[in-house]
């Protein structure tokens, strides 16, 4: 295997695009207005245990709140203000060019959230992750440069840790479609092997502990986004984004999130405000990098050493007090895992105003849940 060339130290004044990149050739928990950091522990076990909430809005399901570009962020911010710790996922927190930092909120990829709900993984808060960036070889040079400039800006303006990058050895060939049975968006990449090789190189050669992936989406996806840009229907890109991040997290067990790359969309004066966050820049990467910078690391329960020495510094499924989900999206692996717990079972709250294209109601899923009409009563302090 060819030796991997890492970027020069961060003191280098050149942009990330000008620096030599990693080689791109590979072989064929009380509620009232508390804002405690989620990893703060009560001294000597005294006082109340922290109140921990989980918020899940499945990706690519056309949720009325959380089905667009960061439009669930206001709810997440309100919820985070009345709990000690909020656990949620990129679909809730990412707003393309927009992001809102919340010190007591854990940014957890979907597959990892499922493992957390099942009790298999704990969430260990960090000060800051070292982020690696994987760029699809199918990106045109101008799109590649735009994304590298985002990485430069995140490093220089936000102080994010070194952003090494690798280009896949083959185009990922992203495909998107709408599932005829569920109406949710889905998709695949034709070359998952190339993606995994690039992530492997970043981990082994650059020591990254979180990965952002930028895949080149087909331009015909733009036509599928017409309704979405008007605040209707399903995000046609979101389903395969989840597929990509699940793949990386399942294989390597580190935080990952995806940002799609598209040719610039034609200007549309009638774009819905819920979708507008994706209209104000050239990439969707800024919120991904901000989220990954403080995403918790995943701690397997079977790791005896970490269990003994560090378990008290992690958030576990047993710590969860409530789960907030859309009314008809109760069939996901994470929600079902929480609903089937026999000990420390959280209160499951199904929000009626937040409908999706799914039909997985608490009744159909045999899930004990409290239904509320909308979010506002829950968030009133």
N, C-alpha and C positions, 0 to 999 in steps of 0.2 A: 504494500500500500504506500502510496506517495506520502512523504512527510507533510504534515499540516503546518501551514504558515499562519501564525497568530498575529493579531494587530499589535502595533507598538503600544507602549504605555499610554495612559490617559493624558499625560502631560504633553503629548504630541499636539501641536497647534493645528494640524491638518484635520479636515473633516473625515468622517468615517468612510465616505466614499473614496477619499484620496488615500487613506491608509490601506496597507495590504490586508485583505480580509482572509478569514480562514479559507483554506483551499477549497475550490468548488468542484474539483475533480475527484471522484471516488471510484473505487473499483466497482466493474459492472455487476349574664343572668341577673331587688325591688325595682319597680317600674318607674316611679315618679321622677322624671327629668334627670336621671343619673346619666353621666357621661364617662363612666369608668372605662379605662382601656380594658379590652376583653381578656387580656392576659394578666391583669392585676389580681393578685390573690389576697384574701382576707387574712391578716396576720394571725398566726396561731389558731386558725380555724374559727375565730370569733366573728360575730356579726352575721348578717344575712348572706346567703349564697347568691351569686350573680344570677340575674334573669337573662336567659339566652333565647333568642327567637331565630327561627329559620324562615326565609322567604323564598319560595320556588315559583317561578313562572316559566314553564317549559318553552324552549326555543323553537321558533318557526311554527307556532300554533295560532297565530293571529290574535293573541290576547288583546283585549281592548285596552288594558293597561300593562305595558311591558312587551307588546308585540311590535314596537316600532323602534325608534332610535333613542334609547335612554329615557323613554317616557315613563318608566317605573321609578326613576331616580327620586322624584318628589315624595313618593310613598316610602321608599327605602330611607330617605333622609328623616322623614317624620317618625318612622318606626324606630330608627336608630336613636332618636332623641329620647325615647321613653323606655328603652331596654338597656341593659348593661352591655350586651353583646349581640350583634346581628350577623348571622351567617347567610350569605346569599351567593349568587353566581354571576358571571359576566353578562348574561343576557339582561339582568336587572341593572347592573352598574355601568355598563359600557354605553357611551353616548357619542361614538365616533370621535369627533374633535373635542367633545365636551366630557368632563369628568368632575365629580364632587368628592373630595377626600373626606372620609369619616373614620376617625381613629379607632372606633369600637366596632368596625365592620370587617368581616373576613371575606375576601374575594376568592371563591372556591369553584374550580371548574366542575362541570356537571357530573362527569364520571366519578370524580373524587367526592362530590357531594353525596352520590349514591353509596359509595363505600363508607363514608362517614355515617350516613343514616343507618346502614346495616351494622354499625359498630366495629367494622373492620379497620378503619383508619381514624386516627386522631388528627387534630389540626393544631400545629405548633406555630404560634405567631413569631414573626421575625422583625428585625429592625429594617433590613433592606435585602432584597434578593439581587443577585448578579444575573442579569437578563441576557439571554442569547436570542438572536433574531435569525429566523430561517426565511429566506426569500426563494420563491418559486423560480426556477430557471426559465419559465415561460413568461416572466415579466419583461416587457420592453425596457430599454435602457432608461428612458425618461421616468417610467413608473418606478424602476428600481432606485433611481436617484432620489425621487420624491420621498420614498420610504426611508432611505438612508439619512436624508435631511431631518426627518422626524426623529430618528434615533439621535442625531447630533443635537437637536433642540432639546430633547428630553435629558440628555447628558449635561448640556451646558446651562439650561434654564431651570430644570427641576432637580438637578444633582443626582440623577439616577445612576446606579452603578454601571460599570463598563458594559457597553453593548457590543459584544462581538457578534459577527454574523457569518453565515454560510449560505451559499447558493446551492440548491439541490443539483445533483448531477444530471437530472432529466426533468423536463416539464411535468408538473404533477397532474395535469389534464383533469381539472375540476369539472364535474358534471352536476347539474341541479335538476330537480323535478319536484312536482307536487304529488304526494302519495294519494292515489285515487280512493283508497279505503278510508283514510283518516282526514284528508284535506290538509295535512301538515306538510311543510316543506322537508325535502330530504335530498340525498345525493351521495356522491362518492368521488374518490380520486382514483385515477387509473394506475398511478404509480406510488402506492403507499410505501413501498420499499425505499424509494428515493428520499421521501420525507424522513423516514426513520433513520436512514444513514446520516443525513444532515444533522439531525438532533443528536445522534450518538457522537459525532465528531465534536460538536459544541460542548457536550458534557465532558468528554474525555480530554479534549485538547484545550479547552478554554475554561473549564471548571464552572460552567453556568449552572444555576439551580432553579431557573425558570425560563420558559421558552415562548416567544411570540412567533407565530407563523403567519406569513403573508402569502396567500395563494392567488394566482391569476384566474379570475372568473371569466367565463365566456361573455363577450359583449352582447350576445343575444339575451343574456340575463336582464339587460336594461329594459327590454320590452315587458318582461315579467314583473318589473318593479313599478309599472305605471300606476296600478291601483294602490300599491303600498305607498308611493309618494303622495297620493291623495288622501292618505289616512284610512285606507280600506284594505281588506284582504290580508294575505299572509306574506311575510318577508320570504321571498323565494330563495334567498341566499343563506338564511340562518340555519337551516337543517344540516347542510353539509359542513358548515362551520363547526357545528357540534360534533359531527363525525370525525373531523380532523383533530380537534382537541382531545376527544375521547381516546383516539388512537395513540396519541403521544403520552397521555397520562397513564393509560393502561400499560403501556410498554415500559415507561421509565419512572413512573411514580413521582413526577415533579409537576409544579404548576405550569399550565399552558393555556393560552388563549389565541384566537385567530382573528385576523383582520383581512377582509377581502380586498383585492385590488381590481379596479375597473377603470376603463377609460373615462375621462371626465364626462359627467352626465350633462345633457343639454339643459340650459337654464329654463326653469319653469316658475313663473311668478305665482302659481297657484299651489305650490307645495304645502302640504299640511304641516303645521308647527310640530306635530309629533314625529315627523320624519325629517325635519329641517336640519337636525344636527349632522346629517350625512351630506348636506348640500354646501357646507361652508368651508370645505377644504379639499385637498387632493387625495387624502388618505383617511382611513378609519383607525389608524394605528395609535394615536395619542392616548386614548382612554385605555387601550389594552396595555400599553407600557406602564401607565400610571397604576393600573390595577395590579399587574404582575409584580411591580416593585415591592409591594408589601403583602403579597399573597402568602398565606401560611404554608409551611411545608407539611407534607403528609407523612404521618407516623404510623406504620403498620402495628396493629395490636399484638401481633405475634412476636414483635421485636422485644424480647425479654429485657435486654439491657435498657432500652429506652423506657420501657414500662416501669422499671424500678427507679431509674434516675430522673426521668423527665416527664412522666405521665401527668404530674401535677401542674406542669406548665402547658399542657395541651387542653383543647376543648374536645370533649367526646360526646357521642350521641346521648349518653346518660345525663348530660348537662342541659339538654334542650328542654325548654318549658313549653314552647308553642311553635306551631308551624302554620304559615299563612300561604294558601294556594288559591288559584282560580276555582270557581265553583264546579266546572266540568273538566278539570285537569288533575284528577286525583289518582290517575292510574300509573304514574311514573314510578320507577324503581325506588327512588328516595322516599316519596310520599307513602308508598305501600310499606316500606321497611319501618318507617316511624309508626304507622298505624298498627302494625303487627307486633310491636314491642310488648312484652309482658311486664317488664319493669321499667320505671321511669318513662312511661308513655306520655308523650307531650299532648297538649291540647291542640287539636287540628281545627283550624278556622278556614272555612270555605267562603270566599267572597263572591256574592251573587252578581255584582255589577261587572266583575271581571270574567267575561265569557271568552272561550276560545273556540276553535273549530272542532275540538274533541267532544266526546260524549261520555267522559269518565267521571260521572257524578259520584258523590259519596255513597249514595244508595246502590248504584250499579257496582261499585268497587267494594261493597260491604265494609265501608269505612265509617267509624264513629266520628262525626265531625259536628261542629257548631257552625251554622250558616249565619252570615251577617249580610245585610243588603249592600253596604259599601264600606270603604276603609275608614271613613271619618270618625265614627263612634269609637272604634278600636284605638285610634291614635289620640283621642282627647285626653289630656292629662288632668 
